[in-house]
Amino acid sequence: MASELGFGDSTVGAWETGERFPDGFALENISIYTGLTPCRLFCEQSARCLPGQCRLLTSRA
């Protein structure tokens, strides 16, 4: 996944271990790659989220 999204293995590894969190641009790309909304990826209560109510915002800063 790292190479397909253009990130280094160490960057993705840091996300996986909780050392770092993807920025808005990376989070948007992960969502597109997986077909999941940010809420589905990270929110513990995502099963109860309604479309359009996701509190995690992405931006291309």
mmCIF file as Biopython writes it, N, C-alpha, C and O atoms, coordinates in Angstrom:
data_model
#
loop_
_atom_site.group_PDB
_atom_site.id
_atom_site.type_symbol
_atom_site.label_atom_id
_atom_site.label_alt_id
_atom_site.label_comp_id
_atom_site.label_asym_id
_atom_site.label_entity_id
_atom_site.label_seq_id
_atom_site.pdbx_PDB_ins_code
_atom_site.Cartn_x
_atom_site.Cartn_y
_atom_site.Cartn_z
_atom_site.occupancy
_atom_site.B_iso_or_equiv
_atom_site.auth_seq_id
_atom_site.auth_asym_id
_atom_site.pdbx_PDB_model_num
ATOM 1   N N  . MET A ? 1  ? 0.829   -1.176 0.000  1.0 0.0 1  A 1 
ATOM 2   C CA . MET A ? 1  ? 0.000   0.000  0.000  1.0 0.0 1  A 1 
ATOM 3   C C  . MET A ? 1  ? 0.880   1.249  0.000  1.0 0.0 1  A 1 
ATOM 4   O O  . MET A ? 1  ? 0.586   2.212  -0.708 1.0 0.0 1  A 1 
ATOM 5   N N  . ALA A ? 2  ? 1.945   1.241  0.778  1.0 0.0 2  A 1 
ATOM 6   C CA . ALA A ? 2  ? 2.798   2.428  0.883  1.0 0.0 2  A 1 
ATOM 7   C C  . ALA A ? 2  ? 3.274   2.889  -0.485 1.0 0.0 2  A 1 
ATOM 8   O O  . ALA A ? 2  ? 3.137   4.063  -0.828 1.0 0.0 2  A 1 
ATOM 9   N N  . SER A ? 3  ? 3.830   1.978  -1.263 1.0 0.0 3  A 1 
ATOM 10  C CA . SER A ? 3  ? 4.364   2.374  -2.571 1.0 0.0 3  A 1 
ATOM 11  C C  . SER A ? 3  ? 3.257   2.789  -3.540 1.0 0.0 3  A 1 
ATOM 12  O O  . SER A ? 3  ? 3.452   3.694  -4.351 1.0 0.0 3  A 1 
ATOM 13  N N  . GLU A ? 4  ? 2.107   2.139  -3.462 1.0 0.0 4  A 1 
ATOM 14  C CA . GLU A ? 4  ? 0.997   2.501  -4.350 1.0 0.0 4  A 1 
ATOM 15  C C  . GLU A ? 4  ? 0.468   3.897  -4.057 1.0 0.0 4  A 1 
ATOM 16  O O  . GLU A ? 4  ? -0.025  4.575  -4.959 1.0 0.0 4  A 1 
ATOM 17  N N  . LEU A ? 5  ? 0.564   4.335  -2.800 1.0 0.0 5  A 1 
ATOM 18  C CA . LEU A ? 5  ? 0.095   5.666  -2.425 1.0 0.0 5  A 1 
ATOM 19  C C  . LEU A ? 5  ? 1.201   6.714  -2.452 1.0 0.0 5  A 1 
ATOM 20  O O  . LEU A ? 5  ? 0.945   7.905  -2.272 1.0 0.0 5  A 1 
ATOM 21  N N  . GLY A ? 6  ? 2.438   6.259  -2.677 1.0 0.0 6  A 1 
ATOM 22  C CA . GLY A ? 6  ? 3.544   7.187  -2.757 1.0 0.0 6  A 1 
ATOM 23  C C  . GLY A ? 6  ? 4.174   7.547  -1.424 1.0 0.0 6  A 1 
ATOM 24  O O  . GLY A ? 6  ? 4.826   8.585  -1.312 1.0 0.0 6  A 1 
ATOM 25  N N  . PHE A ? 7  ? 3.993   6.711  -0.413 1.0 0.0 7  A 1 
ATOM 26  C CA . PHE A ? 7  ? 4.582   6.949  0.898  1.0 0.0 7  A 1 
ATOM 27  C C  . PHE A ? 7  ? 5.627   5.890  1.180  1.0 0.0 7  A 1 
ATOM 28  O O  . PHE A ? 7  ? 5.576   4.790  0.630  1.0 0.0 7  A 1 
ATOM 29  N N  . GLY A ? 8  ? 6.578   6.229  2.043  1.0 0.0 8  A 1 
ATOM 30  C CA . GLY A ? 8  ? 7.603   5.277  2.417  1.0 0.0 8  A 1 
ATOM 31  C C  . GLY A ? 8  ? 7.066   4.234  3.384  1.0 0.0 8  A 1 
ATOM 32  O O  . GLY A ? 8  ? 6.099   4.478  4.106  1.0 0.0 8  A 1 
ATOM 33  N N  . ASP A ? 9  ? 7.705   3.070  3.391  1.0 0.0 9  A 1 
ATOM 34  C CA . ASP A ? 9  ? 7.300   2.016  4.317  1.0 0.0 9  A 1 
ATOM 35  C C  . ASP A ? 9  ? 7.386   2.469  5.766  1.0 0.0 9  A 1 
ATOM 36  O O  . ASP A ? 9  ? 6.541   2.103  6.583  1.0 0.0 9  A 1 
ATOM 37  N N  . SER A ? 10 ? 8.403   3.263  6.090  1.0 0.0 10 A 1 
ATOM 38  C CA . SER A ? 10 ? 8.558   3.715  7.479  1.0 0.0 10 A 1 
ATOM 39  C C  . SER A ? 10 ? 7.427   4.663  7.886  1.0 0.0 10 A 1 
ATOM 40  O O  . SER A ? 10 ? 7.013   4.669  9.045  1.0 0.0 10 A 1 
ATOM 41  N N  . THR A ? 11 ? 6.927   5.462  6.941  1.0 0.0 11 A 1 
ATOM 42  C CA . THR A ? 11 ? 5.809   6.360  7.231  1.0 0.0 11 A 1 
ATOM 43  C C  . THR A ? 11 ? 4.557   5.563  7.548  1.0 0.0 11 A 1 
ATOM 44  O O  . THR A ? 11 ? 3.880   5.826  8.542  1.0 0.0 11 A 1 
ATOM 45  N N  . VAL A ? 12 ? 4.252   4.589  6.703  1.0 0.0 12 A 1 
ATOM 46  C CA . VAL A ? 12 ? 3.069   3.762  6.934  1.0 0.0 12 A 1 
ATOM 47  C C  . VAL A ? 12 ? 3.248   2.946  8.216  1.0 0.0 12 A 1 
ATOM 48  O O  . VAL A ? 12 ? 2.291   2.752  8.966  1.0 0.0 12 A 1 
ATOM 49  N N  . GLY A ? 13 ? 4.448   2.476  8.466  1.0 0.0 13 A 1 
ATOM 50  C CA . GLY A ? 13 ? 4.719   1.747  9.701  1.0 0.0 13 A 1 
ATOM 51  C C  . GLY A ? 13 ? 4.457   2.602  10.926 1.0 0.0 13 A 1 
ATOM 52  O O  . GLY A ? 13 ? 3.924   2.112  11.921 1.0 0.0 13 A 1 
ATOM 53  N N  . ALA A ? 14 ? 4.826   3.877  10.866 1.0 0.0 14 A 1 
ATOM 54  C CA . ALA A ? 14 ? 4.574   4.792  11.984 1.0 0.0 14 A 1 
ATOM 55  C C  . ALA A ? 14 ? 3.073   5.008  12.177 1.0 0.0 14 A 1 
ATOM 56  O O  . ALA A ? 14 ? 2.615   5.159  13.309 1.0 0.0 14 A 1 
ATOM 57  N N  . TRP A ? 15 ? 2.310   5.025  11.097 1.0 0.0 15 A 1 
ATOM 58  C CA . TRP A ? 15 ? 0.851   5.129  11.225 1.0 0.0 15 A 1 
ATOM 59  C C  . TRP A ? 15 ? 0.303   3.883  11.897 1.0 0.0 15 A 1 
ATOM 60  O O  . TRP A ? 15 ? -0.544  3.966  12.787 1.0 0.0 15 A 1 
ATOM 61  N N  . GLU A ? 16 ? 0.785   2.739  11.470 1.0 0.0 16 A 1 
ATOM 62  C CA . GLU A ? 16 ? 0.276   1.469  11.984 1.0 0.0 16 A 1 
ATOM 63  C C  . GLU A ? 16 ? 0.566   1.294  13.472 1.0 0.0 16 A 1 
ATOM 64  O O  . GLU A ? 16 ? -0.237  0.699  14.192 1.0 0.0 16 A 1 
ATOM 65  N N  . THR A ? 17 ? 1.706   1.808  13.941 1.0 0.0 17 A 1 
ATOM 66  C CA . THR A ? 17 ? 2.073   1.651  15.344 1.0 0.0 17 A 1 
ATOM 67  C C  . THR A ? 17 ? 1.574   2.794  16.222 1.0 0.0 17 A 1 
ATOM 68  O O  . THR A ? 17 ? 1.739   2.759  17.442 1.0 0.0 17 A 1 
ATOM 69  N N  . GLY A ? 18 ? 0.972   3.796  15.615 1.0 0.0 18 A 1 
ATOM 70  C CA . GLY A ? 18 ? 0.455   4.929  16.372 1.0 0.0 18 A 1 
ATOM 71  C C  . GLY A ? 18 ? 1.488   5.994  16.691 1.0 0.0 18 A 1 
ATOM 72  O O  . GLY A ? 18 ? 1.198   6.927  17.440 1.0 0.0 18 A 1 
ATOM 73  N N  . GLU A ? 19 ? 2.691   5.872  16.136 1.0 0.0 19 A 1 
ATOM 74  C CA . GLU A ? 19 ? 3.722   6.883  16.354 1.0 0.0 19 A 1 
ATOM 75  C C  . GLU A ? 19 ? 3.379   8.189  15.651 1.0 0.0 19 A 1 
ATOM 76  O O  . GLU A ? 19 ? 3.719   9.270  16.132 1.0 0.0 19 A 1 
ATOM 77  N N  . ARG A ? 20 ? 2.707   8.083  14.511 1.0 0.0 20 A 1 
ATOM 78  C CA . ARG A ? 20 ? 2.286   9.241  13.730 1.0 0.0 20 A 1 
ATOM 79  C C  . ARG A ? 20 ? 0.871   8.986  13.231 1.0 0.0 20 A 1 
ATOM 80  O O  . ARG A ? 20 ? 0.379   7.857  13.243 1.0 0.0 20 A 1 
ATOM 81  N N  . PHE A ? 21 ? 0.228   10.071 12.790 1.0 0.0 21 A 1 
ATOM 82  C CA . PHE A ? 21 ? -1.112  9.986  12.222 1.0 0.0 21 A 1 
ATOM 83  C C  . PHE A ? 21 ? -1.060  10.618 10.837 1.0 0.0 21 A 1 
ATOM 84  O O  . PHE A ? 21 ? -0.413  11.651 10.658 1.0 0.0 21 A 1 
ATOM 85  N N  . PRO A ? 22 ? -1.727  10.022 9.856  1.0 0.0 22 A 1 
ATOM 86  C CA . PRO A ? 22 ? -1.714  10.601 8.509  1.0 0.0 22 A 1 
ATOM 87  C C  . PRO A ? 22 ? -2.280  12.014 8.503  1.0 0.0 22 A 1 
ATOM 88  O O  . PRO A ? 22 ? -3.247  12.298 9.211  1.0 0.0 22 A 1 
ATOM 89  N N  . ASP A ? 23 ? -1.688  12.897 7.713  1.0 0.0 23 A 1 
ATOM 90  C CA . ASP A ? 23 ? -2.247  14.238 7.569  1.0 0.0 23 A 1 
ATOM 91  C C  . ASP A ? 23 ? -3.482  14.174 6.673  1.0 0.0 23 A 1 
ATOM 92  O O  . ASP A ? 23 ? -3.842  13.105 6.179  1.0 0.0 23 A 1 
ATOM 93  N N  . GLY A ? 24 ? -4.113  15.297 6.470  1.0 0.0 24 A 1 
ATOM 94  C CA . GLY A ? 24 ? -5.353  15.331 5.694  1.0 0.0 24 A 1 
ATOM 95  C C  . GLY A ? 24 ? -5.207  14.795 4.285  1.0 0.0 24 A 1 
ATOM 96  O O  . GLY A ? 24 ? -6.080  14.075 3.801  1.0 0.0 24 A 1 
ATOM 97  N N  . PHE A ? 25 ? -4.109  15.140 3.618  1.0 0.0 25 A 1 
ATOM 98  C CA . PHE A ? 25 ? -3.871  14.667 2.260  1.0 0.0 25 A 1 
ATOM 99  C C  . PHE A ? 25 ? -3.707  13.153 2.238  1.0 0.0 25 A 1 
ATOM 100 O O  . PHE A ? 25 ? -4.304  12.471 1.405  1.0 0.0 25 A 1 
ATOM 101 N N  . ALA A ? 26 ? -2.895  12.627 3.160  1.0 0.0 26 A 1 
ATOM 102 C CA . ALA A ? 26 ? -2.684  11.179 3.228  1.0 0.0 26 A 1 
ATOM 103 C C  . ALA A ? 26 ? -3.972  10.459 3.592  1.0 0.0 26 A 1 
ATOM 104 O O  . ALA A ? 26 ? -4.283  9.412  3.025  1.0 0.0 26 A 1 
ATOM 105 N N  . LEU A ? 27 ? -4.721  11.017 4.536  1.0 0.0 27 A 1 
ATOM 106 C CA . LEU A ? 27 ? -5.968  10.396 4.961  1.0 0.0 27 A 1 
ATOM 107 C C  . LEU A ? 27 ? -6.970  10.320 3.806  1.0 0.0 27 A 1 
ATOM 108 O O  . LEU A ? 27 ? -7.677  9.325  3.644  1.0 0.0 27 A 1 
ATOM 109 N N  . GLU A ? 28 ? -7.017  11.373 3.020  1.0 0.0 28 A 1 
ATOM 110 C CA . GLU A ? 28 ? -7.904  11.376 1.847  1.0 0.0 28 A 1 
ATOM 111 C C  . GLU A ? 28 ? -7.490  10.281 0.859  1.0 0.0 28 A 1 
ATOM 112 O O  . GLU A ? 28 ? -8.335  9.557  0.333  1.0 0.0 28 A 1 
ATOM 113 N N  . ASN A ? 29 ? -6.185  10.168 0.614  1.0 0.0 29 A 1 
ATOM 114 C CA . ASN A ? 29 ? -5.695  9.138  -0.308 1.0 0.0 29 A 1 
ATOM 115 C C  . ASN A ? 29 ? -5.950  7.729  0.218  1.0 0.0 29 A 1 
ATOM 116 O O  . ASN A ? 29 ? -6.299  6.838  -0.556 1.0 0.0 29 A 1 
ATOM 117 N N  . ILE A ? 30 ? -5.781  7.517  1.512  1.0 0.0 30 A 1 
ATOM 118 C CA . ILE A ? 30 ? -6.063  6.208  2.113  1.0 0.0 30 A 1 
ATOM 119 C C  . ILE A ? 30 ? -7.542  5.878  1.962  1.0 0.0 30 A 1 
ATOM 120 O O  . ILE A ? 30 ? -7.900  4.740  1.655  1.0 0.0 30 A 1 
ATOM 121 N N  . SER A ? 31 ? -8.393  6.860  2.176  1.0 0.0 31 A 1 
ATOM 122 C CA . SER A ? 31 ? -9.841  6.647  2.041  1.0 0.0 31 A 1 
ATOM 123 C C  . SER A ? 31 ? -10.210 6.257  0.615  1.0 0.0 31 A 1 
ATOM 124 O O  . SER A ? 31 ? -11.004 5.342  0.400  1.0 0.0 31 A 1 
ATOM 125 N N  . ILE A ? 32 ? -9.634  6.949  -0.349 1.0 0.0 32 A 1 
ATOM 126 C CA . ILE A ? 32 ? -9.901  6.631  -1.753 1.0 0.0 32 A 1 
ATOM 127 C C  . ILE A ? 32 ? -9.376  5.242  -2.084 1.0 0.0 32 A 1 
ATOM 128 O O  . ILE A ? 32 ? -10.067 4.458  -2.734 1.0 0.0 32 A 1 
ATOM 129 N N  . TYR A ? 33 ? -8.166  4.931  -1.646 1.0 0.0 33 A 1 
ATOM 130 C CA . TYR A ? 33 ? -7.535  3.635  -1.928 1.0 0.0 33 A 1 
ATOM 131 C C  . TYR A ? 33 ? -8.352  2.474  -1.355 1.0 0.0 33 A 1 
ATOM 132 O O  . TYR A ? 33 ? -8.548  1.456  -2.018 1.0 0.0 33 A 1 
ATOM 133 N N  . THR A ? 34 ? -8.826  2.639  -0.115 1.0 0.0 34 A 1 
ATOM 134 C CA . THR A ? 34 ? -9.563  1.556  0.545  1.0 0.0 34 A 1 
ATOM 135 C C  . THR A ? 34 ? -11.058 1.566  0.239  1.0 0.0 34 A 1 
ATOM 136 O O  . THR A ? 34 ? -11.739 0.558  0.424  1.0 0.0 34 A 1 
ATOM 137 N N  . GLY A ? 35 ? -11.566 2.707  -0.228 1.0 0.0 35 A 1 
ATOM 138 C CA . GLY A ? 35 ? -13.001 2.823  -0.449 1.0 0.0 35 A 1 
ATOM 139 C C  . GLY A ? 35 ? -13.783 3.043  0.838  1.0 0.0 35 A 1 
ATOM 140 O O  . GLY A ? 35 ? -15.003 2.879  0.866  1.0 0.0 35 A 1 
ATOM 141 N N  . LEU A ? 36 ? -13.078 3.416  1.908  1.0 0.0 36 A 1 
ATOM 142 C CA . LEU A ? 36 ? -13.717 3.642  3.204  1.0 0.0 36 A 1 
ATOM 143 C C  . LEU A ? 36 ? -13.620 5.118  3.577  1.0 0.0 36 A 1 
ATOM 144 O O  . LEU A ? 36 ? -12.644 5.785  3.235  1.0 0.0 36 A 1 
ATOM 145 N N  . THR A ? 37 ? -14.624 5.621  4.275  1.0 0.0 37 A 1 
ATOM 146 C CA . THR A ? 37 ? -14.572 6.995  4.762  1.0 0.0 37 A 1 
ATOM 147 C C  . THR A ? 37 ? -13.589 7.067  5.923  1.0 0.0 37 A 1 
ATOM 148 O O  . THR A ? 37 ? -13.289 6.044  6.538  1.0 0.0 37 A 1 
ATOM 149 N N  . PRO A ? 38 ? -13.079 8.267  6.235  1.0 0.0 38 A 1 
ATOM 150 C CA . PRO A ? 38 ? -12.202 8.391  7.400  1.0 0.0 38 A 1 
ATOM 151 C C  . PRO A ? 38 ? -12.852 7.865  8.681  1.0 0.0 38 A 1 
ATOM 152 O O  . PRO A ? 38 ? -12.180 7.269  9.522  1.0 0.0 38 A 1 
ATOM 153 N N  . CYS A ? 39 ? -14.140 8.083  8.824  1.0 0.0 39 A 1 
ATOM 154 C CA . CYS A ? 39 ? -14.828 7.569  10.016 1.0 0.0 39 A 1 
ATOM 155 C C  . CYS A ? 39 ? -14.741 6.042  10.080 1.0 0.0 39 A 1 
ATOM 156 O O  . CYS A ? 39 ? -14.468 5.481  11.141 1.0 0.0 39 A 1 
ATOM 157 N N  . ARG A ? 40 ? -14.964 5.392  8.989  1.0 0.0 40 A 1 
ATOM 158 C CA . ARG A ? 40 ? -14.894 3.923  8.964  1.0 0.0 40 A 1 
ATOM 159 C C  . ARG A ? 40 ? -13.487 3.441  9.279  1.0 0.0 40 A 1 
ATOM 160 O O  . ARG A ? 40 ? -13.318 2.360  9.843  1.0 0.0 40 A 1 
ATOM 161 N N  . LEU A ? 41 ? -12.480 4.220  8.927  1.0 0.0 41 A 1 
ATOM 162 C CA . LEU A ? 41 ? -11.101 3.827  9.185  1.0 0.0 41 A 1 
ATOM 163 C C  . LEU A ? 41 ? -10.691 4.023  10.646 1.0 0.0 41 A 1 
ATOM 164 O O  . LEU A ? 41 ? -9.957  3.200  11.194 1.0 0.0 41 A 1 
ATOM 165 N N  . PHE A ? 42 ? -11.153 5.095  11.279 1.0 0.0 42 A 1 
ATOM 166 C CA . PHE A ? 42 ? -10.598 5.471  12.574 1.0 0.0 42 A 1 
ATOM 167 C C  . PHE A ? 42 ? -11.581 5.652  13.729 1.0 0.0 42 A 1 
ATOM 168 O O  . PHE A ? 42 ? -11.160 5.603  14.885 1.0 0.0 42 A 1 
ATOM 169 N N  . CYS A ? 43 ? -12.820 5.852  13.476 1.0 0.0 43 A 1 
ATOM 170 C CA . CYS A ? 43 ? -13.783 6.136  14.548 1.0 0.0 43 A 1 
ATOM 171 C C  . CYS A ? 43 ? -14.331 4.841  15.137 1.0 0.0 43 A 1 
ATOM 172 O O  . CYS A ? 43 ? -14.832 3.987  14.406 1.0 0.0 43 A 1 
ATOM 173 N N  . GLU A ? 44 ? -14.236 4.694  16.453 1.0 0.0 44 A 1 
ATOM 174 C CA . GLU A ? 44 ? -14.736 3.491  17.113 1.0 0.0 44 A 1 
ATOM 175 C C  . GLU A ? 44 ? -16.246 3.327  16.948 1.0 0.0 44 A 1 
ATOM 176 O O  . GLU A ? 44 ? -16.759 2.209  16.981 1.0 0.0 44 A 1 
ATOM 177 N N  . GLN A ? 45 ? -16.946 4.424  16.775 1.0 0.0 45 A 1 
ATOM 178 C CA . GLN A ? 45 ? -18.399 4.380  16.660 1.0 0.0 45 A 1 
ATOM 179 C C  . GLN A ? 45 ? -18.854 4.553  15.215 1.0 0.0 45 A 1 
ATOM 180 O O  . GLN A ? 45 ? -19.981 4.983  14.967 1.0 0.0 45 A 1 
ATOM 181 N N  . SER A ? 46 ? -17.995 4.223  14.272 1.0 0.0 46 A 1 
ATOM 182 C CA . SER A ? 46 ? -18.289 4.480  12.867 1.0 0.0 46 A 1 
ATOM 183 C C  . SER A ? 46 ? -19.511 3.748  12.355 1.0 0.0 46 A 1 
ATOM 184 O O  . SER A ? 46 ? -20.156 4.213  11.415 1.0 0.0 46 A 1 
ATOM 185 N N  . ALA A ? 47 ? -19.845 2.616  12.948 1.0 0.0 47 A 1 
ATOM 186 C CA . ALA A ? 47 ? -21.023 1.882  12.494 1.0 0.0 47 A 1 
ATOM 187 C C  . ALA A ? 47 ? -22.292 2.698  12.713 1.0 0.0 47 A 1 
ATOM 188 O O  . ALA A ? 47 ? -23.301 2.477  12.043 1.0 0.0 47 A 1 
ATOM 189 N N  . ARG A ? 48 ? -22.240 3.641  13.651 1.0 0.0 48 A 1 
ATOM 190 C CA . ARG A ? 48 ? -23.412 4.471  13.939 1.0 0.0 48 A 1 
ATOM 191 C C  . ARG A ? 48 ? -23.388 5.813  13.228 1.0 0.0 48 A 1 
ATOM 192 O O  . ARG A ? 48 ? -24.343 6.583  13.317 1.0 0.0 48 A 1 
ATOM 193 N N  . CYS A ? 49 ? -22.286 6.099  12.515 1.0 0.0 49 A 1 
ATOM 194 C CA . CYS A ? 49 ? -22.181 7.374  11.787 1.0 0.0 49 A 1 
ATOM 195 C C  . CYS A ? 49 ? -23.123 7.365  10.584 1.0 0.0 49 A 1 
ATOM 196 O O  . CYS A ? 49 ? -23.252 6.359  9.886  1.0 0.0 49 A 1 
ATOM 197 N N  . LEU A ? 50 ? -23.753 8.466  10.364 1.0 0.0 50 A 1 
ATOM 198 C CA . LEU A ? 50 ? -24.597 8.632  9.191  1.0 0.0 50 A 1 
ATOM 199 C C  . LEU A ? 50 ? -23.805 9.372  8.127  1.0 0.0 50 A 1 
ATOM 200 O O  . LEU A ? 50 ? -22.929 10.173 8.454  1.0 0.0 50 A 1 
ATOM 201 N N  . PRO A ? 51 ? -24.100 9.116  6.853  1.0 0.0 51 A 1 
ATOM 202 C CA . PRO A ? 51 ? -23.389 9.827  5.794  1.0 0.0 51 A 1 
ATOM 203 C C  . PRO A ? 51 ? -23.446 11.339 6.017  1.0 0.0 51 A 1 
ATOM 204 O O  . PRO A ? 51 ? -24.498 11.882 6.353  1.0 0.0 51 A 1 
ATOM 205 N N  . GLY A ? 52 ? -22.330 12.002 5.833  1.0 0.0 52 A 1 
ATOM 206 C CA . GLY A ? 52 ? -22.273 13.449 5.998  1.0 0.0 52 A 1 
ATOM 207 C C  . GLY A ? 52 ? -22.024 13.913 7.422  1.0 0.0 52 A 1 
ATOM 208 O O  . GLY A ? 52 ? -21.882 15.112 7.661  1.0 0.0 52 A 1 
ATOM 209 N N  . GLN A ? 53 ? -21.968 12.978 8.381  1.0 0.0 53 A 1 
ATOM 210 C CA . GLN A ? 53 ? -21.757 13.376 9.769  1.0 0.0 53 A 1 
ATOM 211 C C  . GLN A ? 53 ? -20.344 13.087 10.266 1.0 0.0 53 A 1 
ATOM 212 O O  . GLN A ? 53 ? -20.076 13.227 11.460 1.0 0.0 53 A 1 
ATOM 213 N N  . CYS A ? 54 ? -19.462 12.699 9.405  1.0 0.0 54 A 1 
ATOM 214 C CA . CYS A ? 54 ? -18.098 12.383 9.811  1.0 0.0 54 A 1 
ATOM 215 C C  . CYS A ? 54 ? -17.429 13.621 10.377 1.0 0.0 54 A 1 
ATOM 216 O O  . CYS A ? 54 ? -17.446 14.680 9.749  1.0 0.0 54 A 1 
ATOM 217 N N  . ARG A ? 55 ? -16.850 13.499 11.541 1.0 0.0 55 A 1 
ATOM 218 C CA . ARG A ? 55 ? -16.192 14.626 12.199 1.0 0.0 55 A 1 
ATOM 219 C C  . ARG A ? 55 ? -14.718 14.745 11.810 1.0 0.0 55 A 1 
ATOM 220 O O  . ARG A ? 55 ? -14.072 15.743 12.131 1.0 0.0 55 A 1 
ATOM 221 N N  . LEU A ? 56 ? -14.185 13.737 11.123 1.0 0.0 56 A 1 
ATOM 222 C CA . LEU A ? 56 ? -12.810 13.813 10.661 1.0 0.0 56 A 1 
ATOM 223 C C  . LEU A ? 56 ? -12.790 14.517 9.316  1.0 0.0 56 A 1 
ATOM 224 O O  . LEU A ? 56 ? -13.387 14.039 8.351  1.0 0.0 56 A 1 
ATOM 225 N N  . LEU A ? 57 ? -12.114 15.639 9.251  1.0 0.0 57 A 1 
ATOM 226 C CA . LEU A ? 57 ? -12.084 16.418 8.018  1.0 0.0 57 A 1 
ATOM 227 C C  . LEU A ? 57 ? -10.760 16.237 7.319  1.0 0.0 57 A 1 
ATOM 228 O O  . LEU A ? 57 ? -9.719  16.113 7.965  1.0 0.0 57 A 1 
ATOM 229 N N  . THR A ? 58 ? -10.793 16.222 6.020  1.0 0.0 58 A 1 
ATOM 230 C CA . THR A ? 58 ? -9.557  16.158 5.245  1.0 0.0 58 A 1 
ATOM 231 C C  . THR A ? 58 ? -9.379  17.458 4.507  1.0 0.0 58 A 1 
ATOM 232 O O  . THR A ? 58 ? -10.348 18.144 4.181  1.0 0.0 58 A 1 
ATOM 233 N N  . SER A ? 59 ? -8.139  17.792 4.248  1.0 0.0 59 A 1 
ATOM 234 C CA . SER A ? 59 ? -7.856  19.002 3.482  1.0 0.0 59 A 1 
ATOM 235 C C  . SER A ? 59 ? -6.584  18.789 2.690  1.0 0.0 59 A 1 
ATOM 236 O O  . SER A ? 59 ? -5.770  17.925 3.019  1.0 0.0 59 A 1 
ATOM 237 N N  . ARG A ? 60 ? -6.422  19.560 1.674  1.0 0.0 60 A 1 
ATOM 238 C CA . ARG A ? 60 ? -5.205  19.517 0.863  1.0 0.0 60 A 1 
ATOM 239 C C  . ARG A ? 60 ? -4.366  20.734 1.191  1.0 0.0 60 A 1 
ATOM 240 O O  . ARG A ? 60 ? -4.155  21.603 0.344  1.0 0.0 60 A 1 
ATOM 241 N N  . ALA A ? 61 ? -3.889  20.793 2.423  1.0 0.0 61 A 1 
ATOM 242 C CA . ALA A ? 61 ? -3.113  21.950 2.893  1.0 0.0 61 A 1 
ATOM 243 C C  . ALA A ? 61 ? -1.739  21.992 2.287  1.0 0.0 61 A 1 
ATOM 244 O O  . ALA A ? 61 ? -0.963  22.901 2.580  1.0 0.0 61 A 1 
#
